[in-house]
Structures are given as C-alpha cells and as structure tokens.
Amino acid sequence: MKQVTAAVLLIGDEVLSGRTQDKNLQQIAQFLAPLGINISECRVVPDVEEEIVDAVNTLRAKADYVFTTGGIGPTHDDITADSIARAFGVGIDVRADALAIIEHWYEKTGTPLTESRKRMARIPDTASLIENPVTGAPGFQTGNVFTLAGVPKIARGMLEDIAHRLEGGAVTRSRSVKGEGLREGDIAVQLGELQSEYPDVSIGSYPYFLELQDGKLRRGTQLVVRATDETRLDAVIDRIIALVKGLGHEPELA
C-alpha cells in the first residue's frame, strides 16, 4: 500500500505573533492518522496574499493533500479564499450555494446578515463546499487543497465532511519503550545502526526529566518506533528491548 501524505498550512499573523496558540496541526494529524495519511510538512505564513499563494502552490505539488486553516472569516484581513483562487488561477465571488447556507444559518440564529458576513460566501470557482456544523459558514475544497476555518473547534467540525473525499494509504503504527535511567547518549550509536538496518522504520529518541517531591530528578529515555509494516515494527521493538536490557536498564513497554 502506498504512502499518502498531507501538508498543513497555518495562515494568520496572530499565529506568528504568538497571540494565538495553534491546535489545528495536532488535531488534523490525529484525524488523518487512522486513514493512513501522514503529515509530511507544516508551514506558517502571515496574512499576505503572495506568501499564501506561494506556499499553497509549493505544498500542493509536494503532498497528496493540503489543509489550510485561517483567513476565511468576515473581516478585511481574511484573504485566504482570494489567495486560493489566485493559486489555482480561477475566479472568485459570492456563490449562491454558500450564501444560501449562510442566510439559513443566520436566520435560524436570529443574527443580522451584514455585508461583511456575506464575505464568507466568497468561494473560488470550481471549488466544492465543506460543511461547517459549528457556525454554518462553509469551508471549501479546491483540487487537493482543503480550506478550513482557523478556530480549532470549527476546523475540527469541518473535517467530518472531508474523510470521504480522501484516499488513504498504509496506516502507520506506533509503539514505544521507556528506559528508566537511560541516557540518550548511552544508546545513540546502537540506535543509529538499527535505523540503518531498518530504513523503512522511524526510530525516535526522547529524553524525559521528572522532578520528584524530595527535589531529586528522575530521568530516562523513551524510544518511539513507527512503521506501516507491523512485523518490522515488532522486530525493531524486540531489538530495542534487548539493547535497553543490555545497558542495565529495565525496559517498559508504553
């Protein structure tokens, strides 16, 4: 089964400034993983059309799917829809299908539909709508690019209308081994050799430090193995367990 990849493009000055803490990358990755789609790249760009267009065109040529978040609201700096239209070389205007959804939503909630809110119905030509069960205003799909809202709760709701549009690949499995008291440097050489022997398996090494109540420090290393072939995954895990034991530590499967 082939490897299927996705890229995430986070759009917004507020993300770059640190005013907004991004949660979308994590929830998109978690949503895609069971479908056999792995995130291969993530970029963050400001609310600048040239930057958005360049990033979209670069990422959609590299990855099977691209997910953008942010910049499709009602304000002047919400320029993602225009940028997507420019990236694909198509027109953009208020679309009747999108406007009907927004009109129905605002009528249902008793909220005035202002001209600025109608901006959320501006959809690139040829794009298909993505349902928004949280606030009504739809996202949209243009080619292999899915354009979602920036608010995490809204973006997550939109993902439910995307899964059926995706062609998944081999699902990546993950297992890990903890070595209490194990330092990264103690096992670095052996892990490098193991990685060379199993190039199709991802082996990650992550030290951890826990401060105890008496002020002492509890440390160790967690070794995370990821692969699409479960037999290869188990073989590497068994080798790592043996390595940890050989270095005098008790391995703990996590």
Backbone bond lengths (Angstrom), bond angles and torsions (degrees), N, CA, C in turn:
res aa  C-N    CA-C-N  psi(-1)  N-CA   C-N-CA  omega(-1)  CA-C   N-CA-C  phi
1 M - - - 1.459 - - 1.527 109.02 -
2 K 1.330 116.68 137.79 1.453 119.79 -174.86 1.526 112.41 -75.80
3 Q 1.318 114.89 158.68 1.455 121.77 174.68 1.519 108.35 -82.64
4 V 1.313 117.06 127.78 1.460 122.28 177.88 1.521 108.46 -112.30
5 T 1.323 116.46 131.39 1.463 120.43 -174.78 1.528 111.84 -120.21
6 A 1.311 114.05 157.58 1.463 121.07 175.45 1.524 108.65 -138.04
7 A 1.314 115.45 150.92 1.463 121.59 174.63 1.521 108.00 -118.49
8 V 1.316 116.09 150.37 1.460 121.67 179.00 1.525 108.77 -118.79
9 L 1.325 115.77 131.37 1.462 121.68 177.77 1.523 108.07 -118.07
10 L 1.325 115.93 111.07 1.457 122.36 179.23 1.525 107.84 -92.69
11 I 1.314 116.87 121.82 1.456 121.24 -173.62 1.524 110.35 -113.97
12 G 1.331 116.53 127.92 1.462 118.40 174.08 1.515 113.96 148.86
13 D 1.326 115.65 133.16 1.457 120.71 175.78 1.523 111.39 -60.40
14 E 1.349 116.31 -32.98 1.461 119.61 -175.87 1.518 112.15 -67.52
15 V 1.331 117.75 -26.82 1.466 120.78 176.95 1.524 109.33 -74.07
16 L 1.323 116.22 -44.64 1.467 120.68 -179.02 1.523 112.16 -66.71
17 S 1.332 117.18 -31.52 1.464 120.17 -178.28 1.521 112.26 -79.45
18 G 1.326 116.18 -15.62 1.457 119.78 -178.34 1.519 113.23 91.13
19 R 1.335 117.54 -2.48 1.469 119.60 179.11 1.527 111.27 -66.90
20 T 1.337 115.64 -32.13 1.464 120.99 179.39 1.514 109.33 -116.33
21 Q 1.325 115.96 127.05 1.461 120.87 177.78 1.524 108.83 -89.90
22 D 1.328 116.46 120.22 1.460 120.30 -175.96 1.523 111.84 -71.00
23 K 1.325 115.31 135.43 1.461 122.29 173.20 1.524 110.73 -123.07
24 N 1.336 115.52 -8.51 1.461 119.19 -172.89 1.524 113.58 -68.82
25 L 1.318 117.33 -38.53 1.467 119.54 179.79 1.516 110.66 -56.93
26 Q 1.314 116.38 -47.52 1.468 120.42 -178.70 1.517 111.94 -62.36
27 Q 1.342 117.20 -46.77 1.460 117.83 -175.67 1.528 112.70 -72.95
28 I 1.327 117.40 -29.54 1.464 119.26 175.15 1.525 110.00 -68.44
29 A 1.339 116.03 -43.93 1.468 120.28 178.90 1.523 110.82 -61.30
30 Q 1.324 116.84 -42.93 1.463 120.69 -179.96 1.530 111.47 -67.08
31 F 1.315 117.00 -33.21 1.463 121.20 178.64 1.527 111.33 -70.39
32 L 1.334 116.12 -38.98 1.461 120.89 -175.08 1.530 113.57 -80.47
33 A 1.329 117.89 -29.86 1.465 121.17 -174.04 1.533 113.72 -53.63
34 P 1.340 119.47 -47.24 1.470 118.87 179.90 1.526 113.22 -66.52
35 L 1.342 116.51 -15.56 1.460 120.66 178.54 1.525 111.65 -88.26
36 G 1.330 116.48 -2.15 1.454 120.10 -179.02 1.519 112.79 79.86
37 I 1.336 116.46 28.44 1.468 121.52 179.14 1.521 107.95 -120.92
38 N 1.324 116.30 121.92 1.459 121.46 -177.43 1.521 111.44 -106.81
39 I 1.322 116.01 142.21 1.462 121.15 175.95 1.527 108.35 -73.53
40 S 1.319 116.17 121.95 1.469 120.63 -179.93 1.517 112.73 -99.79
41 E 1.338 116.54 -19.16 1.466 118.95 -176.30 1.523 109.69 -163.94
42 C 1.331 115.36 148.59 1.464 121.29 174.19 1.516 108.77 -136.78
43 R 1.325 116.45 136.10 1.461 121.43 176.11 1.520 109.70 -128.19
44 V 1.327 115.25 154.01 1.459 121.58 174.33 1.520 107.37 -124.07
45 V 1.332 116.65 127.52 1.462 120.52 -179.01 1.523 109.55 -130.27
46 P 1.330 117.31 154.96 1.471 120.88 178.64 1.520 111.32 -78.69
47 D 1.324 115.46 176.49 1.460 121.18 176.76 1.528 109.69 -78.60
48 V 1.314 115.04 65.66 1.459 122.66 179.07 1.524 107.30 -129.43
49 E 1.331 116.52 119.99 1.463 120.44 -172.20 1.524 112.94 -56.07
50 E 1.319 116.67 -45.12 1.462 120.15 -178.33 1.523 111.29 -58.96
51 E 1.332 115.93 -41.28 1.469 121.01 -179.63 1.533 111.02 -66.56
52 I 1.329 115.93 -41.77 1.468 120.10 -179.26 1.522 110.52 -65.90
53 V 1.328 116.47 -46.18 1.469 121.13 -178.88 1.525 110.85 -59.92
54 D 1.317 115.72 -45.84 1.468 120.09 -178.75 1.526 110.95 -62.90
55 A 1.330 116.31 -44.27 1.464 120.12 -178.77 1.524 111.38 -66.13
56 V 1.325 117.45 -43.31 1.466 121.24 179.99 1.525 110.53 -60.67
57 N 1.317 116.74 -47.33 1.467 119.69 -177.76 1.525 112.20 -66.42
58 T 1.321 116.49 -35.92 1.466 120.02 178.10 1.522 110.97 -67.92
59 L 1.322 116.25 -47.56 1.460 120.24 -175.38 1.523 112.63 -70.84
60 R 1.332 117.76 -37.91 1.470 118.47 -178.07 1.525 112.65 -70.62
61 A 1.336 115.61 -18.14 1.463 119.54 175.76 1.527 111.31 -84.19
62 K 1.338 117.48 -21.25 1.461 121.61 -175.77 1.530 113.02 -96.92
63 A 1.331 115.96 -37.12 1.463 120.37 -173.49 1.531 110.41 -108.65
64 D 1.331 115.60 157.64 1.464 119.83 177.01 1.524 110.85 -66.96
65 Y 1.335 115.94 -37.69 1.463 120.73 -179.75 1.526 109.22 -136.80
66 V 1.328 115.04 151.60 1.466 121.08 176.20 1.526 107.92 -129.16
67 F 1.330 116.27 135.46 1.462 122.01 176.26 1.521 108.46 -118.03
68 T 1.328 116.79 121.51 1.462 119.98 175.17 1.521 108.32 -106.50
69 T 1.323 116.29 146.36 1.461 120.39 176.75 1.519 108.85 -131.66
70 G 1.324 115.42 136.61 1.454 121.15 175.79 1.514 113.99 100.08
71 G 1.336 114.91 153.62 1.452 120.94 171.70 1.510 116.24 83.26
72 I 1.359 118.21 22.60 1.469 119.01 177.74 1.534 110.60 -121.56
73 G 1.336 116.25 27.50 1.464 121.08 178.44 1.518 112.21 -87.60
74 P 1.353 117.35 -161.81 1.466 121.59 -173.66 1.526 115.66 -95.02
75 T 1.323 118.47 0.20 1.465 119.37 -173.15 1.530 112.54 -95.57
76 H 1.329 115.04 170.34 1.470 121.37 -173.90 1.522 113.02 -62.20
77 D 1.334 116.79 -29.40 1.466 119.41 -176.90 1.526 112.65 -89.32
78 D 1.320 116.99 4.63 1.472 120.90 175.88 1.529 108.12 -86.81
79 I 1.335 115.05 90.20 1.472 120.71 -171.75 1.527 113.05 -116.03
80 T 1.318 116.93 11.75 1.466 118.83 -176.71 1.527 112.40 -63.60
81 A 1.329 117.55 -43.52 1.462 120.00 -177.81 1.527 110.83 -59.83
82 D 1.332 117.19 -44.46 1.468 120.64 177.93 1.524 110.97 -63.20
83 S 1.319 115.91 -38.41 1.465 120.24 -179.06 1.527 111.23 -67.36
84 I 1.329 116.73 -39.58 1.468 120.06 178.06 1.527 109.72 -64.40
85 A 1.341 116.46 -43.30 1.463 120.26 178.93 1.523 110.51 -59.41
86 R 1.326 116.40 -42.79 1.465 120.02 179.41 1.523 110.91 -66.51
87 A 1.334 117.59 -39.57 1.465 121.25 -179.75 1.528 110.77 -60.88
88 F 1.325 116.70 -36.02 1.462 120.98 -178.47 1.532 112.52 -94.46
89 G 1.325 116.34 -3.57 1.460 119.65 178.51 1.512 113.74 67.63
90 V 1.357 116.87 37.64 1.469 121.07 179.39 1.518 109.48 -123.44
91 G 1.326 115.69 166.52 1.451 120.66 178.70 1.518 111.85 -79.35
92 I 1.323 115.70 171.89 1.464 120.66 178.20 1.520 108.83 -150.51
93 D 1.325 115.36 140.94 1.460 121.25 177.37 1.519 107.92 -165.41
94 V 1.327 115.62 174.74 1.459 119.77 174.70 1.526 107.69 -63.91
95 R 1.316 116.48 124.06 1.466 121.65 -178.09 1.523 109.49 -98.13
96 A 1.322 116.69 136.99 1.457 121.37 -177.41 1.521 111.85 -60.02
97 D 1.337 117.45 -41.09 1.469 119.87 -177.95 1.528 111.62 -65.57
98 A 1.339 116.16 -40.82 1.464 120.03 178.83 1.529 110.91 -70.27
99 L 1.334 116.93 -39.92 1.460 120.94 -179.52 1.522 110.80 -64.94
100 A 1.325 117.16 -38.54 1.465 120.43 179.00 1.527 111.04 -61.85
101 I 1.328 116.57 -39.08 1.472 120.61 178.29 1.526 110.06 -64.46
102 I 1.324 115.82 -45.61 1.466 120.48 -178.05 1.522 110.80 -66.59
103 E 1.341 117.14 -42.63 1.467 120.80 178.83 1.526 110.54 -60.23
104 H 1.320 116.66 -43.86 1.466 120.62 179.36 1.527 111.13 -63.14
105 W 1.326 115.34 -42.05 1.467 119.74 -178.29 1.525 111.36 -64.28
106 Y 1.331 116.55 -46.79 1.468 119.67 -177.73 1.518 111.81 -70.37
107 E 1.324 117.14 -32.87 1.463 120.01 175.69 1.526 110.00 -65.28
108 K 1.323 115.60 -41.55 1.469 121.18 -179.63 1.524 111.89 -64.23
109 T 1.327 115.74 -35.84 1.471 119.91 -177.52 1.522 112.88 -93.99
110 G 1.330 116.88 -0.39 1.460 120.27 178.34 1.514 113.57 67.32
111 T 1.328 116.38 32.55 1.466 121.91 -178.29 1.529 109.32 -109.26
112 P 1.345 117.79 134.83 1.469 119.93 179.34 1.524 111.59 -62.28
113 L 1.317 117.87 137.51 1.459 122.50 177.49 1.526 108.19 -94.99
114 T 1.314 116.27 96.03 1.455 121.78 -178.24 1.529 110.54 -82.51
115 E 1.337 115.55 167.98 1.458 120.58 177.94 1.529 111.06 -61.34
116 S 1.332 116.60 -37.37 1.464 119.48 -179.78 1.521 110.50 -66.06
117 R 1.334 117.38 -36.46 1.464 119.71 178.67 1.521 111.41 -70.40
118 K 1.322 117.01 -27.41 1.467 119.84 176.59 1.531 111.45 -66.08
119 R 1.338 116.76 -19.53 1.469 120.28 176.62 1.530 111.27 -57.99
120 M 1.322 116.32 -27.57 1.463 120.27 -178.24 1.532 111.79 -71.82
121 A 1.348 116.58 -6.21 1.468 120.85 176.24 1.527 111.02 -98.22
122 R 1.326 116.87 5.47 1.461 119.96 176.28 1.532 108.22 -80.09
123 I 1.318 115.38 112.02 1.462 122.18 -173.35 1.527 108.76 -126.81
124 P 1.326 118.69 136.19 1.471 120.30 177.35 1.530 112.25 -58.12
125 D 1.314 116.25 143.65 1.468 121.07 175.21 1.536 108.93 -56.91
126 T 1.293 117.06 143.96 1.475 127.16 177.99 1.537 113.25 77.03
127 A 1.343 118.12 -10.77 1.466 119.50 -179.35 1.522 110.10 -74.17
128 S 1.324 116.44 148.73 1.464 121.32 174.48 1.520 108.68 -103.33
129 L 1.323 116.66 146.46 1.459 121.14 -174.36 1.526 112.25 -77.88
130 I 1.324 114.87 150.03 1.467 122.40 174.15 1.520 107.01 -114.35
131 E 1.310 116.69 124.59 1.464 121.14 -176.52 1.527 111.45 -63.49
132 N 1.324 115.38 140.39 1.462 122.60 176.57 1.531 107.42 -119.00
133 P 1.342 118.50 99.10 1.459 121.05 -177.04 1.529 113.61 -78.82
134 V 1.331 117.12 -4.79 1.467 120.65 -174.96 1.528 111.97 -94.61
135 T 1.344 116.93 -50.15 1.471 119.88 -177.55 1.524 113.29 -127.13
136 G 1.308 117.15 2.06 1.455 119.70 175.22 1.516 115.64 92.20
137 A 1.333 117.93 -50.32 1.464 121.23 -175.65 1.523 110.20 -59.14
138 P 1.341 117.38 119.86 1.470 119.68 -171.80 1.521 114.39 -76.61
139 G 1.324 115.16 155.50 1.453 121.56 164.68 1.518 106.47 -89.30
140 F 1.327 116.73 -167.95 1.461 117.84 179.50 1.522 111.22 -158.50
141 Q 1.333 114.34 156.22 1.464 122.46 177.30 1.516 109.14 -112.96
142 T 1.332 115.92 126.81 1.458 121.58 175.10 1.527 106.98 -124.12
143 G 1.332 117.27 110.35 1.457 119.36 -175.21 1.520 110.22 60.43
144 N 1.318 116.44 -126.26 1.465 120.22 179.44 1.524 112.37 -97.62
145 V 1.342 116.44 17.37 1.468 121.58 -178.14 1.528 109.95 -109.98
146 F 1.333 115.79 125.45 1.456 122.56 178.63 1.523 108.81 -108.22
147 T 1.321 116.68 121.44 1.460 121.33 -175.66 1.521 109.74 -105.61
148 L 1.336 115.40 115.68 1.458 122.55 -174.73 1.525 110.87 -115.30
149 A 1.316 115.45 164.90 1.461 121.41 175.01 1.526 109.88 -68.53
150 G 1.324 115.92 162.50 1.456 120.02 -179.82 1.518 113.59 -86.22
151 V 1.336 117.30 -26.98 1.469 120.64 179.28 1.523 108.63 -67.95
152 P 1.325 118.36 121.57 1.472 121.18 -172.67 1.523 114.75 -53.84
153 K 1.324 117.69 -41.87 1.467 120.18 -178.55 1.531 110.63 -63.44
154 I 1.328 116.16 -38.54 1.469 119.99 -179.89 1.531 109.88 -72.20
155 A 1.332 116.07 -43.88 1.466 120.26 179.26 1.526 110.50 -59.13
156 R 1.323 116.06 -41.24 1.477 119.67 -179.79 1.521 111.28 -64.11
157 G 1.323 116.76 -39.60 1.454 120.27 177.83 1.517 111.86 -63.54
158 M 1.333 116.84 -38.47 1.464 121.62 179.56 1.526 112.18 -65.26
159 L 1.321 117.18 -30.91 1.464 120.60 -178.50 1.527 112.14 -59.76
160 E 1.326 116.67 -26.89 1.466 119.99 -178.19 1.531 111.71 -65.82
161 D 1.336 117.09 -21.32 1.462 120.42 178.97 1.528 111.65 -97.28
162 I 1.338 115.83 13.12 1.466 119.69 -176.27 1.525 112.50 -112.98
163 A 1.322 117.14 -33.13 1.467 120.82 -172.59 1.530 112.41 -51.09
164 H 1.330 117.85 -41.93 1.467 120.77 -176.65 1.530 112.30 -70.72
165 R 1.335 117.34 -10.39 1.465 121.20 -179.88 1.534 112.09 -93.71
166 L 1.324 116.29 -5.66 1.453 120.92 -172.93 1.524 112.53 -101.81
167 E 1.301 115.57 143.17 1.467 121.35 172.58 1.517 107.46 -103.17
168 G 1.313 116.43 109.58 1.453 120.65 -175.28 1.517 112.98 -79.81
169 G 1.301 114.51 174.99 1.454 121.29 179.32 1.513 110.45 -129.47
170 A 1.301 115.74 -154.19 1.458 121.17 179.15 1.527 109.33 -70.44
171 V 1.320 115.73 130.43 1.463 120.71 -178.87 1.527 110.00 -76.61
172 T 1.318 115.89 131.96 1.465 120.84 178.79 1.516 109.87 -85.72
173 R 1.320 116.31 125.47 1.464 122.44 177.33 1.528 109.19 -96.46
174 S 1.311 115.04 156.02 1.463 119.21 -178.38 1.529 110.27 -138.78
175 R 1.329 116.02 136.27 1.460 122.50 173.42 1.526 107.99 -139.82
176 S 1.315 116.33 157.62 1.467 117.99 -178.39 1.520 111.63 -143.96
177 V 1.310 114.26 157.19 1.461 123.32 178.68 1.518 108.53 -129.29
178 K 1.324 116.65 128.54 1.463 121.31 175.83 1.519 109.52 -99.76
179 G 1.317 114.99 138.13 1.456 120.42 174.71 1.520 109.19 -119.29
180 E 1.331 117.01 100.80 1.460 120.87 -179.66 1.524 109.60 -65.11
181 G 1.323 116.66 125.80 1.455 121.91 -179.45 1.520 113.93 83.25
182 L 1.311 117.41 -5.85 1.469 122.02 -179.51 1.524 110.20 -77.47
183 R 1.326 116.72 130.65 1.461 121.66 176.26 1.527 108.79 -98.54
184 E 1.330 115.37 146.72 1.468 119.82 -178.38 1.523 111.84 -54.98
185 G 1.326 115.65 -42.56 1.458 119.66 -176.53 1.514 113.71 -64.00
186 D 1.350 115.67 -23.93 1.465 119.69 -178.35 1.532 112.25 -68.65
187 I 1.316 115.70 -26.38 1.473 119.64 -172.32 1.530 112.28 -121.36
188 A 1.323 117.07 2.85 1.468 121.42 -173.64 1.529 112.89 -58.74
189 V 1.322 117.11 -46.33 1.465 120.66 -177.34 1.521 110.60 -63.61
190 Q 1.339 116.34 -46.31 1.466 120.47 -178.92 1.522 111.64 -63.55
191 L 1.344 116.98 -37.78 1.462 119.93 178.81 1.523 110.94 -66.94
192 G 1.328 116.60 -37.84 1.455 120.46 177.50 1.517 111.92 -61.55
193 E 1.322 115.76 -41.95 1.469 120.25 178.48 1.526 110.94 -67.00
194 L 1.337 115.96 -39.24 1.464 120.62 179.43 1.529 110.65 -66.16
195 Q 1.327 116.71 -39.92 1.454 120.81 178.27 1.529 111.67 -63.16
196 S 1.340 115.95 -38.12 1.473 120.28 177.63 1.524 110.99 -65.71
197 E 1.323 115.75 -33.92 1.466 120.70 -179.72 1.523 111.92 -74.46
198 Y 1.354 115.62 -29.91 1.467 121.17 -179.45 1.535 109.09 -124.70
199 P 1.332 118.40 72.65 1.468 121.24 -176.01 1.525 113.87 -66.52
200 D 1.327 117.37 -19.66 1.470 121.12 -179.08 1.524 112.22 -87.39
201 V 1.328 117.02 0.38 1.459 122.53 -179.18 1.530 108.41 -114.31
202 S 1.327 116.34 133.58 1.463 120.90 178.61 1.525 109.60 -90.64
203 I 1.336 116.15 126.79 1.469 121.21 179.64 1.520 108.02 -121.04
204 G 1.318 116.41 118.51 1.463 121.40 179.94 1.511 111.30 -114.76
205 S 1.329 116.42 145.03 1.460 122.23 -179.32 1.529 108.58 -121.68
206 Y 1.352 116.44 123.84 1.466 120.28 -173.76 1.529 110.27 -134.07
207 P 1.325 117.46 107.59 1.465 119.77 178.19 1.528 110.96 -71.89
208 Y 1.319 116.63 150.38 1.464 120.16 175.28 1.524 109.61 -134.07
209 F 1.338 114.65 151.84 1.457 121.83 -177.64 1.524 107.61 -136.88
210 L 1.315 117.06 123.86 1.456 121.90 179.58 1.525 109.12 -122.99
211 E 1.340 115.68 125.06 1.465 119.49 179.29 1.527 108.69 -87.29
212 L 1.341 116.70 124.23 1.454 122.02 -178.31 1.526 110.52 -86.85
213 Q 1.347 116.21 167.94 1.460 120.60 -176.20 1.523 112.67 -62.80
214 D 1.322 116.69 -30.11 1.471 119.39 -179.55 1.527 112.42 -83.13
215 G 1.340 116.11 5.39 1.455 120.01 178.15 1.514 114.14 91.18
216 K 1.320 116.49 -8.99 1.456 119.75 178.66 1.523 110.61 -75.55
217 L 1.314 115.60 161.37 1.459 121.26 -176.91 1.525 110.09 -110.42
218 R 1.311 115.19 128.07 1.460 121.09 176.06 1.526 106.70 -103.43
219 R 1.310 116.12 125.26 1.455 118.90 -176.08 1.521 111.54 -132.20
220 G 1.302 114.98 164.80 1.452 120.27 178.16 1.517 109.31 179.37
221 T 1.300 115.84 -172.65 1.464 121.40 179.75 1.515 109.57 -135.40
222 Q 1.330 115.44 134.02 1.457 120.77 175.80 1.528 107.85 -105.12
223 L 1.310 115.38 128.08 1.455 122.21 -177.98 1.529 108.27 -108.53
224 V 1.328 116.42 116.90 1.459 122.21 -174.31 1.523 109.42 -109.30
225 V 1.326 115.49 129.33 1.462 121.72 -178.15 1.524 108.63 -118.23
226 R 1.353 116.63 131.49 1.455 121.69 -179.76 1.528 109.16 -130.46
227 A 1.339 116.16 135.80 1.463 120.38 -179.98 1.519 109.80 -162.71
228 T 1.331 116.08 157.10 1.467 120.53 175.64 1.523 111.58 -88.71
229 D 1.333 116.86 -21.64 1.466 122.16 178.94 1.530 108.33 -96.82
230 E 1.329 115.61 110.53 1.462 119.63 -174.51 1.526 112.55 -65.63
231 T 1.301 117.50 -31.82 1.470 120.57 178.64 1.517 110.19 -65.90
232 R 1.320 116.48 -43.61 1.469 121.11 177.92 1.530 110.21 -66.62
233 L 1.312 116.35 -38.69 1.461 121.11 178.19 1.526 110.26 -59.75
234 D 1.336 116.90 -48.22 1.467 121.04 -179.20 1.529 111.18 -64.26
235 A 1.322 116.45 -36.82 1.471 119.91 -179.62 1.521 110.69 -63.64
236 V 1.319 117.15 -41.54 1.465 120.98 179.91 1.526 110.50 -69.39
237 I 1.329 116.59 -40.67 1.467 120.07 177.86 1.531 110.25 -59.12
238 D 1.331 116.56 -44.31 1.473 120.34 179.31 1.527 110.79 -61.31
239 R 1.315 116.77 -39.69 1.466 120.14 179.49 1.533 110.83 -66.73
240 I 1.323 116.41 -39.38 1.468 120.30 -179.68 1.529 110.63 -67.43
241 I 1.319 116.60 -40.36 1.468 120.39 176.80 1.526 109.73 -58.19
242 A 1.321 116.25 -44.27 1.467 120.68 179.74 1.535 110.34 -64.52
243 L 1.331 117.46 -39.53 1.465 121.03 179.24 1.522 111.35 -63.98
244 V 1.332 116.13 -44.79 1.468 120.76 -179.15 1.527 110.01 -63.31
245 K 1.325 116.66 -44.12 1.461 120.35 177.93 1.522 110.77 -62.59
246 G 1.324 116.12 -41.43 1.469 120.85 -178.60 1.529 112.39 -63.07
247 L 1.324 116.73 -23.98 1.462 121.29 178.80 1.534 111.85 -91.90
248 G 1.328 115.85 5.84 1.461 120.33 173.87 1.501 115.29 88.10
249 H 1.316 117.20 20.46 1.485 121.16 179.81 1.521 109.84 -119.14
250 E 1.328 115.19 153.86 1.458 120.52 -179.70 1.524 109.06 -92.39
251 P 1.327 117.90 113.18 1.476 119.81 -179.35 1.523 111.20 -71.74
252 E 1.345 114.65 143.94 1.452 120.87 178.30 1.525 108.31 -127.38
253 L 1.324 116.45 117.08 1.457 120.82 178.54 1.532 109.07 -72.60
254 A 1.339 114.90 132.17 1.475 118.57 -179.11 1.517 109.40 -125.13
